[in-house]
Amino acid sequence: MKAGTKRSTKHTLLEIAGLYRAFVDIVWIFLYSLLYLIGRHS
């Protein structure tokens, strides 16, 4: 049972890391778009 628990914990950490990476990508897309629009407006 310990091996199964360890595997599921590893899988959960991998899933959290993937979600974090997706969130960071969305933030960068929004930030670059905002900077582009501000620079274009000036």
A tleap script that builds the chain and sets N, CA, C and O, in Angstrom:
source leaprc.protein.ff14SB
mol = sequence {
  NMET LYS ALA GLY THR LYS ARG SER THR LYS
  HIE THR LEU LEU GLU ILE ALA GLY LEU TYR
  ARG ALA PHE VAL ASP ILE VAL TRP ILE PHE
  LEU TYR SER LEU LEU TYR LEU ILE GLY ARG
  HIE CSER
}
set mol.1.N position { 0.816 -1.196 0.000 }
set mol.1.CA position { 0.000 0.000 0.000 }
set mol.1.C position { 0.859 1.259 0.000 }
set mol.1.O position { 0.473 2.260 -0.604 }
set mol.2.N position { 1.991 1.235 0.649 }
set mol.2.CA position { 2.835 2.424 0.696 }
set mol.2.C position { 3.290 2.841 -0.700 }
set mol.2.O position { 3.351 4.032 -1.004 }
set mol.3.N position { 3.607 1.870 -1.545 }
set mol.3.CA position { 4.051 2.199 -2.899 }
set mol.3.C position { 2.935 2.907 -3.669 }
set mol.3.O position { 3.201 3.863 -4.398 }
set mol.4.N position { 1.704 2.456 -3.518 }
set mol.4.CA position { 0.570 3.089 -4.187 }
set mol.4.C position { 0.339 4.504 -3.685 }
set mol.4.O position { 0.021 5.404 -4.462 }
set mol.5.N position { 0.501 4.695 -2.386 }
set mol.5.CA position { 0.326 6.020 -1.804 }
set mol.5.C position { 1.402 6.963 -2.308 }
set mol.5.O position { 1.129 8.120 -2.630 }
set mol.6.N position { 2.622 6.462 -2.375 }
set mol.6.CA position { 3.727 7.278 -2.852 }
set mol.6.C position { 3.503 7.673 -4.311 }
set mol.6.O position { 3.770 8.811 -4.696 }
set mol.7.N position { 3.021 6.748 -5.108 }
set mol.7.CA position { 2.787 7.009 -6.526 }
set mol.7.C position { 1.702 8.067 -6.708 }
set mol.7.O position { 1.840 8.957 -7.546 }
set mol.8.N position { 0.628 7.975 -5.931 }
set mol.8.CA position { -0.457 8.952 -6.066 }
set mol.8.C position { -0.010 10.335 -5.599 }
set mol.8.O position { -0.440 11.345 -6.156 }
set mol.9.N position { 0.852 10.389 -4.580 }
set mol.9.CA position { 1.380 11.673 -4.125 }
set mol.9.C position { 2.253 12.283 -5.205 }
set mol.9.O position { 2.187 13.486 -5.457 }
set mol.10.N position { 3.070 11.458 -5.844 }
set mol.10.CA position { 3.921 11.946 -6.924 }
set mol.10.C position { 3.074 12.453 -8.078 }
set mol.10.O position { 3.385 13.481 -8.679 }
set mol.11.N position { 2.016 11.740 -8.382 }
set mol.11.CA position { 1.111 12.146 -9.460 }
set mol.11.C position { 0.436 13.465 -9.113 }
set mol.11.O position { 0.291 14.327 -9.979 }
set mol.12.N position { 0.026 13.636 -7.872 }
set mol.12.CA position { -0.619 14.874 -7.434 }
set mol.12.C position { 0.346 16.052 -7.542 }
set mol.12.O position { -0.046 17.129 -7.991 }
set mol.13.N position { 1.593 15.863 -7.141 }
set mol.13.CA position { 2.578 16.935 -7.247 }
set mol.13.C position { 2.818 17.314 -8.702 }
set mol.13.O position { 2.965 18.493 -9.023 }
set mol.14.N position { 2.856 16.327 -9.573 }
set mol.14.CA position { 3.037 16.588 -11.005 }
set mol.14.C position { 1.854 17.372 -11.557 }
set mol.14.O position { 2.033 18.292 -12.354 }
set mol.15.N position { 0.658 17.013 -11.138 }
set mol.15.CA position { -0.540 17.718 -11.594 }
set mol.15.C position { -0.546 19.165 -11.102 }
set mol.15.O position { -0.899 20.072 -11.856 }
set mol.16.N position { -0.163 19.388 -9.855 }
set mol.16.CA position { -0.086 20.745 -9.303 }
set mol.16.C position { 0.957 21.559 -10.061 }
set mol.16.O position { 0.727 22.728 -10.372 }
set mol.17.N position { 2.098 20.951 -10.357 }
set mol.17.CA position { 3.139 21.653 -11.114 }
set mol.17.C position { 2.630 22.031 -12.507 }
set mol.17.O position { 2.919 23.125 -12.993 }
set mol.18.N position { 1.887 21.151 -13.141 }
set mol.18.CA position { 1.328 21.445 -14.458 }
set mol.18.C position { 0.312 22.577 -14.411 }
set mol.18.O position { 0.306 23.440 -15.288 }
set mol.19.N position { -0.540 22.582 -13.403 }
set mol.19.CA position { -1.512 23.656 -13.253 }
set mol.19.C position { -0.831 24.991 -12.964 }
set mol.19.O position { -1.256 26.031 -13.465 }
set mol.20.N position { 0.219 24.958 -12.159 }
set mol.20.CA position { 0.976 26.173 -11.860 }
set mol.20.C position { 1.610 26.728 -13.136 }
set mol.20.O position { 1.574 27.935 -13.379 }
set mol.21.N position { 2.183 25.851 -13.941 }
set mol.21.CA position { 2.803 26.277 -15.194 }
set mol.21.C position { 1.771 26.900 -16.133 }
set mol.21.O position { 2.054 27.909 -16.778 }
set mol.22.N position { 0.594 26.316 -16.214 }
set mol.22.CA position { -0.471 26.863 -17.060 }
set mol.22.C position { -0.901 28.241 -16.547 }
set mol.22.O position { -1.133 29.155 -17.340 }
set mol.23.N position { -1.007 28.387 -15.241 }
set mol.23.CA position { -1.371 29.680 -14.655 }
set mol.23.C position { -0.321 30.735 -14.964 }
set mol.23.O position { -0.664 31.862 -15.321 }
set mol.24.N position { 0.952 30.384 -14.832 }
set mol.24.CA position { 2.030 31.325 -15.132 }
set mol.24.C position { 1.989 31.725 -16.611 }
set mol.24.O position { 2.179 32.897 -16.938 }
set mol.25.N position { 1.746 30.769 -17.498 }
set mol.25.CA position { 1.644 31.081 -18.929 }
set mol.25.C position { 0.509 32.056 -19.197 }
set mol.25.O position { 0.676 32.989 -19.983 }
set mol.26.N position { -0.630 31.866 -18.567 }
set mol.26.CA position { -1.771 32.773 -18.750 }
set mol.26.C position { -1.428 34.169 -18.253 }
set mol.26.O position { -1.772 35.159 -18.900 }
set mol.27.N position { -0.757 34.260 -17.117 }
set mol.27.CA position { -0.363 35.560 -16.576 }
set mol.27.C position { 0.583 36.271 -17.542 }
set mol.27.O position { 0.427 37.469 -17.780 }
set mol.28.N position { 1.561 35.555 -18.101 }
set mol.28.CA position { 2.496 36.177 -19.042 }
set mol.28.C position { 1.794 36.632 -20.310 }
set mol.28.O position { 2.099 37.708 -20.824 }
set mol.29.N position { 0.870 35.849 -20.824 }
set mol.29.CA position { 0.121 36.253 -22.020 }
set mol.29.C position { -0.656 37.541 -21.735 }
set mol.29.O position { -0.647 38.462 -22.551 }
set mol.30.N position { -1.315 37.608 -20.601 }
set mol.30.CA position { -2.060 38.806 -20.229 }
set mol.30.C position { -1.119 39.997 -20.066 }
set mol.30.O position { -1.419 41.093 -20.540 }
set mol.31.N position { 0.018 39.790 -19.397 }
set mol.31.CA position { 0.965 40.875 -19.145 }
set mol.31.C position { 1.551 41.410 -20.450 }
set mol.31.O position { 1.603 42.624 -20.647 }
set mol.32.N position { 1.991 40.528 -21.342 }
set mol.32.CA position { 2.543 40.974 -22.615 }
set mol.32.C position { 1.490 41.691 -23.451 }
set mol.32.O position { 1.803 42.682 -24.110 }
set mol.33.N position { 0.259 41.215 -23.438 }
set mol.33.CA position { -0.812 41.884 -24.179 }
set mol.33.C position { -1.052 43.283 -23.621 }
set mol.33.O position { -1.213 44.241 -24.377 }
set mol.34.N position { -1.074 43.393 -22.317 }
set mol.34.CA position { -1.287 44.679 -21.675 }
set mol.34.C position { -0.156 45.649 -22.004 }
set mol.34.O position { -0.409 46.808 -22.334 }
set mol.35.N position { 1.075 45.189 -21.916 }
set mol.35.CA position { 2.220 46.052 -22.245 }
set mol.35.C position { 2.201 46.468 -23.714 }
set mol.35.O position { 2.548 47.602 -24.042 }
set mol.36.N position { 1.799 45.564 -24.590 }
set mol.36.CA position { 1.700 45.880 -26.009 }
set mol.36.C position { 0.653 46.958 -26.241 }
set mol.36.O position { 0.898 47.908 -26.985 }
set mol.37.N position { -0.503 46.823 -25.617 }
set mol.37.CA position { -1.565 47.814 -25.794 }
set mol.37.C position { -1.191 49.176 -25.208 }
set mol.37.O position { -1.519 50.214 -25.782 }
set mol.38.N position { -0.511 49.165 -24.078 }
set mol.38.CA position { -0.065 50.431 -23.465 }
set mol.38.C position { 0.979 51.101 -24.356 }
set mol.38.O position { 0.923 52.310 -24.581 }
set mol.39.N position { 1.924 50.323 -24.857 }
set mol.39.CA position { 2.972 50.876 -25.733 }
set mol.39.C position { 2.402 51.384 -27.046 }
set mol.39.O position { 2.893 52.371 -27.593 }
set mol.40.N position { 1.392 50.735 -27.547 }
set mol.40.CA position { 0.774 51.128 -28.806 }
set mol.40.C position { -0.048 52.399 -28.640 }
set mol.40.O position { -0.150 53.209 -29.561 }
set mol.41.N position { -0.627 52.565 -27.468 }
set mol.41.CA position { -1.471 53.731 -27.191 }
set mol.41.C position { -0.651 54.994 -27.031 }
set mol.41.O position { -1.120 56.079 -27.375 }
set mol.42.N position { 0.562 54.877 -26.516 }
set mol.42.CA position { 1.417 56.053 -26.249 }
set mol.42.C position { 1.908 56.690 -27.528 }
set mol.42.O position { 2.634 57.683 -27.484 }
savepdb mol mol.pdb
quit
